[in-house]
């Protein structure tokens, strides 16, 4: 597993833990603002998942249909994460 794949995986894990902590704190305190922040953090988790998938794809070696490799997958994910 490449370094960037490990970092992307860590991002997913840390975002997931953060969401769980925010939800727990929001439910325990009854603070709607903390719960809404947890929901907002779901978007960060989605971006981390997109980044993880694109990094996995970009690590693939060149093949017949992609003679120069799959590195552009990272650029496409940047566009997806932006919107």
Secondary structure, DSSP 8 states (H G I E B T S, - for coil): --HHHHHHHHHHHHHHHHHHHHHHHHHHHT-HHHHHHHHHHHHHHHHHHHHHHHHHHHTS---SS-TT-STHHHHHHHHHHH-
